Amino acid sequence: MRERSEQLVPLARRDELVVRELPDEVLIYDLTRHKAHCLNQASALVWKHCDGKMTVAELKRLLEREFATPVDMDVVWLALNQLRRFHLLEEGGRTFGMMKVSRRDLVRKYLPAALVLPLILSIPAPTVAQTGSTPCGAEDAPCGNPGDLPCCPGLDCGDGFCFPIPPP
């Protein structure tokens, strides 16, 4: 079972996500679930290479090359399980859920290499009501029709679009 599972080819979800790559992490905002995720280098590397062609075993070798240290297959499974739990992988492979790995167990087992462990921090994004602000149309947003947002402060509606109010 273990060898067969290493030949699985996970596929990262790309739709309805806003992705920002930073030097040591990747920030992902899920437009469907309204949650923000921060992937450390290890989890980001795994997510970026889940192209539906690279196997789990190849992901392991990629992590080993990137971090210049031996990586246990459990590290890859931890990353994949986290990515799946936060809906950052395409659904379809039931086997991913069967490969359970605990980050706590891995830290105990591989304390010297703990920095390589994949980590994803996730927070729900506030709704408009929670921010205390009223939604409004930005510059060039449609306005004046039923269902359109009112123009934001400093903007006026003309010709069906919000535009900056000229100074007096």
C-alpha positions in Angstrom: 0.0 0.0 0.0 2.8 2.4 0.9 4.7 2.0 -2.4 1.5 2.3 -4.4 0.5 5.5 -2.5 3.9 7.0 -3.3 3.0 6.9 -7.0 -0.1 9.1 -6.5 -0.1 12.4 -8.4 -1.8 15.1 -6.4 -3.2 18.2 -8.1 -3.3 21.6 -6.5 -6.5 23.6 -6.7 -6.0 26.8 -8.6 -9.5 28.2 -9.2 -11.1 30.8 -6.9 -7.7 31.5 -5.2 -5.7 34.7 -4.9 -2.0 33.7 -4.5 0.8 36.0 -3.4 4.4 34.6 -3.3 6.7 36.1 -0.8 10.4 35.2 -0.3 9.8 32.6 2.5 6.1 31.9 2.3 3.1 31.9 0.0 -0.2 33.6 1.0 -3.4 32.2 -0.5 -6.8 33.7 -0.1 -9.7 31.3 -0.9 -12.5 33.3 -2.5 -15.0 30.4 -2.1 -14.5 29.8 1.6 -13.3 33.4 2.6 -10.2 32.1 4.4 -6.6 33.1 4.2 -3.8 30.6 4.3 -0.1 31.1 4.9 2.1 28.3 3.6 5.7 28.0 4.9 8.5 27.1 2.4 8.0 23.4 2.7 4.2 23.4 2.3 4.4 26.0 -0.5 7.0 23.9 -2.4 4.7 20.9 -2.2 1.6 22.9 -3.3 3.4 24.6 -6.2 4.5 21.2 -7.6 1.2 19.4 -7.2 0.6 19.5 -10.9 -1.1 16.2 -11.5 2.1 14.8 -12.9 4.6 14.8 -10.1 4.3 11.8 -7.8 4.4 11.8 -4.0 7.8 10.1 -4.2 9.1 12.9 -6.6 7.8 15.5 -4.2 9.9 13.9 -1.4 13.0 14.1 -3.6 12.2 17.7 -4.5 12.1 18.6 -0.8 15.4 16.8 -0.1 17.1 18.8 -2.9 15.6 22.1 -1.8 16.5 21.8 1.8 19.7 19.7 1.3 18.6 17.2 4.0 17.0 13.8 4.0 13.2 14.0 4.2 10.9 11.3 5.4 7.9 10.4 3.3 5.7 11.3 6.3 6.8 14.9 5.8 5.3 14.9 2.3 2.1 13.2 3.6 1.8 15.8 6.3 1.9 18.6 3.7 -0.6 16.9 1.5 -3.0 16.2 4.4 -2.8 19.9 5.4 -3.3 21.1 1.8 -6.3 18.8 1.5 -7.8 19.8 4.8 -7.6 23.5 3.8 -9.2 22.6 0.4 -6.0 23.6 -1.6 -5.9 20.3 -3.5 -8.4 19.1 -6.1 -10.6 16.5 -4.6 -10.7 13.0 -5.9 -8.0 10.9 -4.2 -9.5 9.2 -1.2 -6.1 7.7 -0.5 -4.8 11.1 0.8 -7.1 10.9 3.7 -5.9 7.5 4.6 -2.2 8.6 5.0 -2.5 10.1 8.5 0.6 11.9 9.9 0.8 14.0 13.0 3.0 17.1 13.0 3.7 16.5 16.7 4.9 12.9 16.0 7.2 14.2 13.2 8.7 16.9 15.4 9.5 14.4 18.1 10.9 12.0 15.5 12.9 14.6 13.4 13.6 17.5 15.8 16.8 18.5 14.0 15.0 18.8 10.7 11.9 20.4 12.2 12.3 23.5 10.1 11.5 21.5 7.0 8.2 20.4 8.4 5.3 21.8 6.3 3.1 24.3 8.1 0.0 26.1 7.0 -1.6 28.8 9.1 -5.2 29.5 8.2 -7.6 32.3 9.3 -11.1 33.2 8.3 -11.3 36.5 6.6 -13.8 39.0 8.1 -17.1 39.6 6.4 -18.0 43.2 5.4 -20.3 43.3 8.5 -17.4 42.3 10.8 -15.1 45.1 9.4 -17.7 47.7 10.3 -17.6 49.1 6.8 -20.2 49.4 4.1 -19.4 47.9 0.7 -19.0 50.5 -2.0 -18.1 50.7 -5.6 -14.4 51.7 -6.3 -13.4 53.9 -9.3 -14.8 52.5 -12.6 -17.2 50.2 -10.7 -20.7 50.1 -12.3 -23.3 52.3 -10.5 -26.8 53.7 -11.0 -28.5 50.4 -11.7 -30.5 48.2 -9.3 -28.1 45.9 -7.5 -25.0 48.1 -8.0 -23.1 49.3 -5.0 -23.1 53.0 -4.2 -19.9 54.7 -5.1 -17.2 55.0 -2.4 -16.6 58.3 -0.6 -14.8 60.7 -2.9 -16.4 59.2 -6.0 -19.6 60.1 -7.9 -21.8 58.1 -10.3 -21.9 59.3 -13.9 -22.5 57.4 -17.2 -23.0 54.2 -15.2 -19.6 54.2 -13.5 -18.0 55.6 -10.3 -15.5 58.4 -11.0 -13.4 60.7 -8.8 -15.1 63.9 -7.8 -13.1 66.8 -9.2 -11.7 69.3 -6.6 -13.7 72.5 -6.2 
